[in-house]
Amino acid sequence: MRAIPGKAGWLTVEYEVVIGLEIHAELATRSKIYCGCTTEFGGEPNTHCCPICTGMPGVLPVLNKTVVEYAVKAGLATNCTISSFSKQDRKNYFYPDLPKAFQTSQYDLPLCVNGYLEIEVDGKVKKVGITRIHIEEDAGKLIHDESDKSTFIDYNRCGVPLIEIVTEPDMCSSAEVKAFFEELKTILEYTSVSDCKMQEGSLRADVNLSVRPKGKKEFGTRTEMKNLNSVRAIVRAVDEESRRQITVLEQNGVIVQETRRWDDEEGKSYSMRGKEEAHDYRYFPEPDLTPIVVDEAWLDKIRSSIPELPGDRKKRYMTEYGIPVYDASLITGSKPLSDFFEAAANESKNVKVISNWIMGDVMKKLNDTGLEPSDIPFKPENLSKLVSLIDENVISGKIAKQVFELMWETGEDPADIVEKKGLKVVTDTDAIRSVIIQVISANPKSVEDYKSGKTKAMGFLVGQIMRETKGKAEPQTVNRLLQEELDKL
């Protein structure tokens, strides 16, 4: 907000934020975009590269066909129009991590154009436009050694294939940015276009942001924050940059068009350099690569390879399994988690309980351990078996929690764990009645409280019985026999 003088006195200016994203996704191909080097993450520095991906003089690139197929698949899944004719261009700039001093990318004729995704925030559905999706090569990695202020260069990542997804400036809050980014990430995972491992740099975002007085059509001056590699960092960077720009304007300052670096530890961004325009890169067509022609037959083949997308799977889960929209939304937000759920659900008669376990205990374990859903250490059918053991009164719900922990540690079949650990529910009425009589005798005050109408006392007594039986007594039997013994008194 900013107060400015007006005809009727001082007016208050309310600002709105305008946000667009440039998202880079490494494609899940086995070899690089223009050579046969591996795209495998890691490895000793400078061992996954060759004269082609390091740009040595006299070498010729050859386009990886699978790169085009994956990019087209991403375009179709995000409602883009696929260009039947596109080309590649040289984007010229000097930087140590691109030894040939230009990046092979696409400029005026990208592979995919005019797409969109629908997001939902606070119950409202919004369409976010996708301007373009194009292919390009990744650059190397600079490794800074603070001890002696030196910098090393690892060229392993040079030539790893990327798609860059450029949105329209249609988002106006960090909540919308988060919703869009997560929806796009899920689609890329479902189509197997990218593994989207943000911790490995497979998916990262640049945020273009400006602010303007609410109702004004002209855009404000934008800044760009580069290479944000977590959803948390993206959200925090959007919020902080919005605040920073509004504060500058409130103090009658001027927003400078620039590229900024986000420091997630400090929660601040810092100016890096002036923001380049397209003409600064001196684009021209790549003379060593032929144009890309996608005919209808090839396009149909790629289209037929697109699997069920998250939105369709969410609707199917609600109708086929009868789970509510919240459950379906959460589960289908991750393809590995969704695949795990479906495999478990197909082996179970109690799908809602399967859903509850995944949203509760499984998600908590993943968060606590920092593991991905693809790393769940036991098979989906073991979760189904665990639920069956509860339904069949072989174990109690409390014992099931113990079995789950052991399943997570060992990956073992829950029935084997129950057998080895002696965790089966006790259903012997004489044995349970004996424990009940002991508990009643040891807790006369609770018995008197129950007689005087304090119903909570019975719950206390049940808890004592379950403790004495180490949670193994069948709960319904405990309640029935305890009621009988109390009635005798």
Helices and strands as residue ranges (DSSP letters): E 2-6, E 9-13, E 15-26, H 65-77, E 81-82, E 85-86, E 89-92, E 102-105, E 112-121, E 124-137, E 141-145, E 150-154, E 161-167, H 174-190, G 198-200, E 203-213, E 223-228, H 231-250, E 258-263, E 268-274, G 278-281, E 284-285, E 292-293, H 296-304, H 310-316, I 317-321, H 325-332, H 335-345, H 351-357, I 358-362, H 363-369, G 373-375, H 380-391, H 397-410, H 414-421, H 429-442, H 444-451, H 456-468, H 475-488
